[in-house]
């Protein structure tokens, strides 16, 4: 983790900010909570929302 904190280029040239790490953690929680749901809409909806929000947090620069 010190590698990310030093300001150097991280994995794939990405250095995550605190906001990005929060989004990643919330996405992991969302998948963990919804993935065992009996309804496929909830199960895969949680996965899709987590993937889209993670991708946007990392590469869209928001």
The first five atom37 places (N, CA, C, CB, O) and aatype in JSON, in Angstrom:
{
  "aatype": [20, 20, 20, 20, 20, 20, 20, 20, 20, 20, 20, 20, 20, 20, 20, 20, 20, 20, 20, 20, 20, 20, 20, 20, 20, 20, 20, 20, 20, 20, 20, 20, 20, 20, 20, 20, 20, 20, 20, 20, 20, 20, 20, 20, 20, 20, 20, 20, 20, 20, 20, 20, 20, 20, 20, 20, 20, 20, 20, 20, 20, 20],
  "atom_mask": [
    [1, 1, 1, 1, 1],
    [1, 1, 1, 1, 1],
    [1, 1, 1, 1, 1],
    [1, 1, 1, 1, 1],
    [1, 1, 1, 1, 1],
    [1, 1, 1, 1, 1],
    [1, 1, 1, 1, 1],
    [1, 1, 1, 1, 1],
    [1, 1, 1, 1, 1],
    [1, 1, 1, 1, 1],
    [1, 1, 1, 1, 1],
    [1, 1, 1, 1, 1],
    [1, 1, 1, 1, 1],
    [1, 1, 1, 1, 1],
    [1, 1, 1, 1, 1],
    [1, 1, 1, 1, 1],
    [1, 1, 1, 1, 1],
    [1, 1, 1, 1, 1],
    [1, 1, 1, 1, 1],
    [1, 1, 1, 1, 1],
    [1, 1, 1, 1, 1],
    [1, 1, 1, 1, 1],
    [1, 1, 1, 1, 1],
    [1, 1, 1, 1, 1],
    [1, 1, 1, 1, 1],
    [1, 1, 1, 1, 1],
    [1, 1, 1, 1, 1],
    [1, 1, 1, 1, 1],
    [1, 1, 1, 1, 1],
    [1, 1, 1, 1, 1],
    [1, 1, 1, 1, 1],
    [1, 1, 1, 1, 1],
    [1, 1, 1, 1, 1],
    [1, 1, 1, 1, 1],
    [1, 1, 1, 1, 1],
    [1, 1, 1, 1, 1],
    [1, 1, 1, 1, 1],
    [1, 1, 1, 1, 1],
    [1, 1, 1, 1, 1],
    [1, 1, 1, 1, 1],
    [1, 1, 1, 1, 1],
    [1, 1, 1, 1, 1],
    [1, 1, 1, 1, 1],
    [1, 1, 1, 1, 1],
    [1, 1, 1, 1, 1],
    [1, 1, 1, 1, 1],
    [1, 1, 1, 1, 1],
    [1, 1, 1, 1, 1],
    [1, 1, 1, 1, 1],
    [1, 1, 1, 1, 1],
    [1, 1, 1, 1, 1],
    [1, 1, 1, 1, 1],
    [1, 1, 1, 1, 1],
    [1, 1, 1, 1, 1],
    [1, 1, 1, 1, 1],
    [1, 1, 1, 1, 1],
    [1, 1, 1, 1, 1],
    [1, 1, 1, 1, 1],
    [1, 1, 1, 1, 1],
    [1, 1, 1, 1, 1],
    [1, 1, 1, 1, 1],
    [1, 1, 1, 1, 1]
  ],
  "atom_positions": [
    [[0.83, -1.19, 0.0], [0.0, 0.0, 0.0], [0.87, 1.24, 0.0], [-0.94, 0.0, 1.2], [0.44, 2.3, -0.47]],
    [[2.07, 1.13, 0.52], [2.98, 2.26, 0.53], [3.31, 2.69, -0.89], [4.26, 1.93, 1.3], [3.57, 3.87, -1.14]],
    [[3.32, 1.75, -1.82], [3.59, 2.07, -3.22], [2.58, 3.06, -3.77], [3.6, 0.81, -4.07], [2.94, 3.98, -4.5]],
    [[1.29, 2.88, -3.41], [0.25, 3.8, -3.87], [0.38, 5.16, -3.18], [-1.13, 3.21, -3.61], [0.1, 6.19, -3.8]],
    [[0.79, 5.16, -1.93], [0.84, 6.4, -1.16], [2.01, 7.29, -1.53], [0.9, 6.08, 0.31], [2.01, 8.48, -1.21]],
    [[3.01, 6.74, -2.21], [4.18, 7.54, -2.53], [3.97, 8.46, -3.72], [5.35, 6.64, -2.8], [4.83, 9.29, -4.01]],
    [[2.86, 8.35, -4.41], [2.59, 9.21, -5.55], [3.12, 8.63, -6.85], [3.19, 10.57, -5.32], [2.97, 9.25, -7.91]],
    [[3.72, 7.47, -6.8], [4.21, 6.83, -8.01], [3.06, 6.24, -8.81], [5.23, 5.75, -7.68], [1.92, 6.18, -8.34]],
    [[3.37, 5.83, -9.98], [2.35, 5.24, -10.83], [2.0, 3.84, -10.3], [2.82, 5.17, -12.31], [2.88, 3.0, -10.12]],
    [[0.72, 3.62, -10.07], [0.28, 2.35, -9.52], [0.06, 1.3, -10.59], [-0.99, 2.55, -8.73], [0.6, 1.41, -11.69]],
    [[-0.72, 0.32, -10.28], [-1.04, -0.76, -11.18], [-1.73, -0.22, -12.42], [-1.92, -1.79, -10.48], [-2.69, 0.55, -12.29]],
    [[-1.29, -0.58, -13.6], [-1.84, -0.13, -14.88], [-1.76, 1.39, -15.03], [-3.28, -0.58, -15.02], [-2.56, 1.97, -15.77]],
    [[-0.83, 2.02, -14.37], [-0.68, 3.47, -14.47], [-1.71, 4.26, -13.69], [-0.74, 3.88, -15.89], [-1.9, 5.45, -13.95]],
    [[-2.37, 3.62, -12.74], [-3.43, 4.26, -11.96], [-2.97, 4.41, -10.52], [-4.75, 3.45, -12.04], [-2.5, 3.46, -9.91]],
    [[-3.11, 5.6, -9.98], [-2.85, 5.84, -8.57], [-4.19, 6.22, -7.93], [-1.76, 6.98, -8.35], [-4.68, 7.33, -8.14]],
    [[-4.79, 5.32, -7.17], [-6.14, 5.57, -6.65], [-6.17, 6.64, -5.57], [-6.73, 4.3, -6.11], [-5.28, 6.72, -4.72]],
    [[-7.2, 7.47, -5.63], [-7.42, 8.46, -4.58], [-8.29, 7.83, -3.49], [-8.09, 9.75, -5.16], [-8.77, 6.71, -3.63]],
    [[-8.49, 8.57, -2.42], [-9.33, 8.08, -1.33], [-10.76, 7.88, -1.81], [-9.3, 9.06, -0.15], [-11.4, 6.89, -1.44]],
    [[-11.28, 8.79, -2.62], [-12.64, 8.65, -3.14], [-12.78, 7.39, -3.99], [-13.04, 9.88, -3.96], [-13.79, 6.69, -3.91]],
    [[-11.78, 7.1, -4.8], [-11.83, 5.9, -5.63], [-11.8, 4.64, -4.78], [-10.67, 5.88, -6.61], [-12.49, 3.67, -5.07]],
    [[-11.0, 4.65, -3.73], [-10.95, 3.49, -2.84], [-12.26, 3.29, -2.1], [-9.8, 3.63, -1.84], [-12.66, 2.15, -1.85]],
    [[-12.93, 4.38, -1.74], [-14.24, 4.27, -1.09], [-15.24, 3.64, -2.06], [-14.74, 5.65, -0.62], [-16.02, 2.78, -1.66]],
    [[-15.23, 4.08, -3.32], [-16.14, 3.5, -4.32], [-15.85, 2.02, -4.51], [-16.02, 4.25, -5.67], [-16.78, 1.21, -4.6]],
    [[-14.59, 1.65, -4.56], [-14.23, 0.23, -4.71], [-14.73, -0.61, -3.53], [-12.72, 0.08, -4.84], [-15.25, -1.71, -3.72]],
    [[-14.58, -0.09, -2.33], [-15.05, -0.82, -1.15], [-16.56, -0.93, -1.12], [-14.57, -0.13, 0.13], [-17.1, -1.99, -0.79]],
    [[-17.26, 0.14, -1.48], [-18.72, 0.07, -1.52], [-19.21, -0.88, -2.6], [-19.31, 1.45, -1.75], [-20.21, -1.57, -2.42]],
    [[-18.51, -0.92, -3.74], [-18.87, -1.86, -4.8], [-18.68, -3.3, -4.33], [-18.04, -1.6, -6.05], [-19.49, -4.17, -4.65]],
    [[-17.61, -3.56, -3.6], [-17.37, -4.9, -3.07], [-18.46, -5.31, -2.07], [-15.99, -4.99, -2.41], [-18.9, -6.45, -2.06]],
    [[-18.87, -4.36, -1.25], [-19.95, -4.64, -0.3], [-21.25, -4.92, -1.05], [-20.14, -3.46, 0.67], [-21.99, -5.84, -0.69]],
    [[-21.54, -4.13, -2.09], [-22.76, -4.34, -2.88], [-22.79, -5.73, -3.5], [-22.88, -3.28, -3.97], [-23.81, -6.41, -3.44]],
    [[-21.69, -6.15, -4.08], [-21.63, -7.48, -4.68], [-21.77, -8.55, -3.6], [-20.32, -7.68, -5.46], [-22.47, -9.55, -3.79]],
    [[-21.11, -8.36, -2.48], [-21.19, -9.34, -1.4], [-22.59, -9.51, -0.84], [-20.27, -8.94, -0.29], [-22.98, -10.61, -0.45]],
    [[-23.35, -8.44, -0.81], [-24.7, -8.49, -0.25], [-25.7, -9.04, -1.26], [-25.14, -7.1, 0.21], [-26.6, -9.78, -0.89]],
    [[-25.55, -8.68, -2.54], [-26.57, -9.04, -3.53], [-26.29, -10.32, -4.29], [-26.74, -7.94, -4.49], [-27.2, -10.85, -4.92]],
    [[-25.06, -10.83, -4.28], [-24.74, -11.94, -5.18], [-25.44, -13.24, -4.81], [-23.25, -12.17, -5.18], [-25.65, -14.08, -5.69]],
    [[-25.81, -13.44, -3.58], [-26.51, -14.67, -3.18], [-28.02, -14.52, -3.17], [-26.04, -15.12, -1.82], [-28.72, -15.38, -2.64]],
    [[-28.53, -13.43, -3.74], [-29.97, -13.2, -3.77], [-30.64, -14.22, -4.7], [-30.29, -11.76, -4.23], [-30.09, -14.56, -5.74]],
    [[-31.83, -14.7, -4.31], [-32.5, -15.68, -5.16], [-33.03, -15.08, -6.47], [-33.65, -16.31, -4.39], [-33.18, -15.8, -7.46]],
    [[-33.31, -13.78, -6.49], [-33.8, -13.15, -7.72], [-32.6, -12.76, -8.59], [-34.67, -11.9, -7.4], [-31.67, -12.11, -8.13]],
    [[-32.65, -13.17, -9.87], [-31.54, -12.88, -10.77], [-31.39, -11.39, -11.03], [-31.73, -13.61, -12.09], [-30.28, -10.92, -11.27]],
    [[-32.48, -10.64, -10.98], [-32.41, -9.2, -11.22], [-31.58, -8.52, -10.14], [-33.83, -8.59, -11.26], [-30.75, -7.66, -10.43]],
    [[-31.79, -8.9, -8.9], [-31.03, -8.32, -7.79], [-29.57, -8.78, -7.86], [-31.66, -8.7, -6.43], [-28.65, -7.99, -7.68]],
    [[-29.38, -10.08, -8.12], [-28.03, -10.65, -8.17], [-27.18, -9.96, -9.24], [-28.1, -12.15, -8.43], [-26.12, -9.42, -8.93]],
    [[-27.64, -9.98, -10.47], [-26.84, -9.43, -11.56], [-26.92, -7.91, -11.62], [-27.3, -10.01, -12.88], [-26.01, -7.27, -12.13]],
    [[-27.99, -7.33, -11.12], [-28.08, -5.88, -11.04], [-27.02, -5.3, -10.12], [-29.45, -5.45, -10.57], [-26.41, -4.28, -10.43]],
    [[-26.8, -5.96, -9.0], [-25.76, -5.52, -8.07], [-24.38, -5.63, -8.69], [-25.82, -6.33, -6.81], [-23.53, -4.76, -8.48]],
    [[-24.15, -6.7, -9.44], [-22.85, -6.86, -10.1], [-22.65, -5.79, -11.16], [-22.75, -8.26, -10.73], [-21.57, -5.2, -11.25]],
    [[-23.67, -5.53, -11.96], [-23.56, -4.52, -13.02], [-23.32, -3.13, -12.43], [-24.83, -4.52, -13.89], [-22.46, -2.4, -12.91]],
    [[-24.08, -2.77, -11.41], [-23.9, -1.46, -10.78], [-22.5, -1.34, -10.18], [-24.97, -1.24, -9.68], [-21.87, -0.29, -10.3]],
    [[-22.01, -2.39, -9.56], [-20.67, -2.36, -8.97], [-19.59, -2.2, -10.03], [-20.42, -3.64, -8.17], [-18.65, -1.43, -9.85]],
    [[-19.72, -2.92, -11.14], [-18.72, -2.83, -12.21], [-18.73, -1.45, -12.86], [-18.98, -3.91, -13.27], [-17.68, -0.87, -13.1]],
    [[-19.92, -0.93, -13.14], [-20.02, 0.38, -13.78], [-19.49, 1.48, -12.86], [-21.47, 0.68, -14.17], [-18.75, 2.35, -13.3]],
    [[-19.86, 1.45, -11.6], [-19.41, 2.49, -10.68], [-17.9, 2.41, -10.44], [-20.15, 2.4, -9.35], [-17.24, 3.44, -10.32]],
    [[-17.36, 1.2, -10.38], [-15.91, 1.04, -10.21], [-15.16, 1.55, -11.44], [-15.56, -0.43, -9.95], [-14.17, 2.26, -11.31]],
    [[-15.63, 1.17, -12.62], [-15.0, 1.62, -13.84], [-15.03, 3.12, -13.97], [-15.67, 1.0, -15.03], [-14.02, 3.73, -14.34]],
    [[-16.15, 3.73, -13.67], [-16.28, 5.18, -13.75], [-15.4, 5.87, -12.71], [-17.73, 5.6, -13.57], [-14.79, 6.9, -13.01]],
    [[-15.33, 5.33, -11.51], [-14.51, 5.94, -10.46], [-13.04, 5.92, -10.82], [-14.73, 5.23, -9.13], [-12.31, 6.86, -10.51]],
    [[-12.6, 4.86, -11.48], [-11.18, 4.74, -11.79], [-10.8, 5.5, -13.05], [-10.8, 3.28, -11.94], [-9.83, 6.26, -13.06]],
    [[-11.56, 5.3, -14.13], [-11.12, 5.84, -15.41], [-11.82, 7.12, -15.86], [-11.31, 4.83, -16.44], [-11.3, 7.81, -16.74]],
    [[-12.95, 7.46, -15.32], [-13.64, 8.69, -15.75], [-13.11, 9.93, -15.05], [-15.14, 8.57, -15.51], [-13.35, 11.04, -15.51]],
    [[-12.41, 9.76, -13.97], [-11.82, 10.9, -13.26], [-12.82, 11.73, -12.49], [-11.11, 11.76, -14.23], [-12.61, 12.93, -12.32]],
    [[-13.89, 11.14, -12.02], [-14.9, 11.9, -11.25], [-14.56, 11.88, -9.79], [-16.3, 11.32, -11.47], [-15.29, 12.45, -8.98]]
  ]
}
